Amino acid sequence: MVVRILTILFFCVSAFPQDVSAQNSKAGLLRFNAGLAQGFMLQHDSRPLFMDGFAEYFLDEKISIKGSCTQLVADRVEDGLLKTYTGISFGMAWHAGNDVHDFSLAMQPGVVYQCPGTIYVDFVPKPKLAPSLMFTATYSLFFSNPFHFYISVSENNSFYRGAPDGNINTSWISITGGLGWHLRTRNNEPV
């Protein structure tokens, strides 16, 4: 069902004329995306649902700086691994595409505040800060000014340290998509 809806949306949007692009150049573009991300734990049977969002500023056509935030909402498995999870990351992204289509790959080191829901005898896990590293691939379709559609796949690597049986791998992969907003912060018209 989701694939059908995304296919219909893609074909409807691609039917718009190509000149409706919100940009002559990506340089100076500031964009914001927010949505729900379905996660899949890499080492555990857990499917967390996250609220996520990011802000991104294009330094030029190919390079942007990007900050992301992720907050655990729920888990689709009754005894999910994570009880608490909030992550913030900041890094760079490389872009390819044209004025309408944008594909990007990003690497963002960050920090997570997390607590596993795992039950131990004589040990109660407490929330802790831990380093993380996020890799993201994003496709964006700029169809008007100030909106664009996006779909993003991310992998976030982190560990909860200090559990009785060693470190707990809290790494996950997620997919998110939706409607994003963008605005131009500088005029890139030729002089």
N, C-alpha and C positions, 0 to 999 in steps of 0.2 A: 504494500500500500504506500509506504513512504517513498519507495523508488518511483512509483507511478506519479506521485505528486511532484517530486523533484524533477522528473522528466518533463512533465507538463509545464512546470514553472520555467525550466530552462528553455524549452522551445518557444514559450510565449515571450520571454524576455529577449531571446535571440532574434525574434521577429521584428523588434524595434529597429529603426534605422541606426546605423553605426554612428551618426553624428550627434546622438544624444549623450555621448560621453560627457562626464562631468569634468573632464580634465584635458588640457592640451599637453601637459607634462605632469608626471607624478611628483617632481621636485616641489617641496613646500606643502605637500598634501598632509593633512592630519586626519586620521580616521579612527573610529571607535566601533567596536563590536561587543555585543553582550548576548549571552544565551545560556542554554542548558547543555551540558555535555554528558553523554553517556560514557562511563568509564568501564574498563575491563582490567582487573588486576593481573599482573604478569605471572605471579607465583602463587596466587590464592584463588579460591572459588568465591569471588566477590565482584559485584557489579555496581560500583558507586555512581551516583548521579551528582554532578557538580554544577554550580552556577559559575560561569566563567566570563571573562571579558578581557579586552586588551585595548590599549591605545598605542598608536603607531605614527611616527613622523618620518616622512620621506626626505632624506638629506639630498638625494638626487634620484635619477631614474632607476637605479639598481640597488641602492642601499637605504635601509631605514633603521631607526632605533625603535625598539618595541618593549613595552612593559605589560605584563600579564598578571591577573589575579584569579585564583581558583578557590572556591569555598564548597565544602561537602554539604549537600542538602539531605541526601538519604542514600540507602543502599537497597538494591533490588533483591538482595539475598538476606534472609531473616537474620542470620548471624554474620553480618558483614565484618570484614577485617577492621575497617576504620570507624572509630567512634567520633573523633575530631580530626579535621584536616582543613587547613588554610594555607595557601601557597602564594608567594609573590616572586616573580622573576623578571629580569631585565636583560636585554641583549640586542643583537643585531639580526637583520634579515636581509637576504639577497633576493632580488625580484627579477622576473622575466615576464614578457608579455608586451601588450600595446596599451593604448588609451582606454580600451574597453575591458580587456581581460588581463588579470594579474595572477601570476603564480609565484609563491614565495616559499623559501626555506629559511627557518630561523633556528638559532641556538641561543638559549637563555639560561644562564646560571641563576639560582635563586635560593630561597629559604622557605621551609615549610614548618608550620606549627601543627604537630600531629600527635594523636594518641590512639593506639590500637584498642579494639574492643575485645581482644583475646583474654580469656580468663585463665589465671594461673593460681596455684596453691601458694599461699604466703607471699604473693606479690601483686600489687595493684599498679598497673601502668599509669604513669602521669604524663600529661602533655609535655612535649619537648620540642625545641627547635632543632632542625636538621638541614644540612645543605641539600640542594636538589639541582638537577640539570634537565631542562626541557628542550626537546627537539620538536619542531612544528612544520607541517606542510599545509599551506593555505591557498585556495583558489578563490578569487574575487571577480565578480562581474559587475562593472560600473555601468548601470543602465540609466541613471538620471543624476541630477544634481539636487539633493545631497545624499542620495541613497545608493547602496550596492548590496548585492547578495554575496554571501561567503559560505564556504564549507572548509572545515579545518580538521586535520588529524594530528594529534599530539602524543608524544611519549614523554612521561615525566619519571625520572629515576631518583629515588630517595630510599633511605633506610631509617627505621626506628631503632636506636641503639640503647642497649642496657637491659633487654629482656633476659630472663633467667636462662633461656636456651639459645642465646646469641642474638644477633641482629635480625630484625624482621624486615623483609623486603616489602616496601610499600609502593613500589613502582607500578605505574598503570599506563594504559593507552586509552585515549578518548577520541570521540568524534563529536563535532558540534557544527552548527550552521545556522543561518538566519539572515536577518536584515541588518546591515550596518549603516553608519552615518559617516560622512566625510565633509571636510571643508578645506578650502584653499587658504593658506596663510601668507602667500606671497604671489605676486603677479609674474608669470613666466613668459609673457608676451615678448617677442623680439623687438628690439628698439629700432 
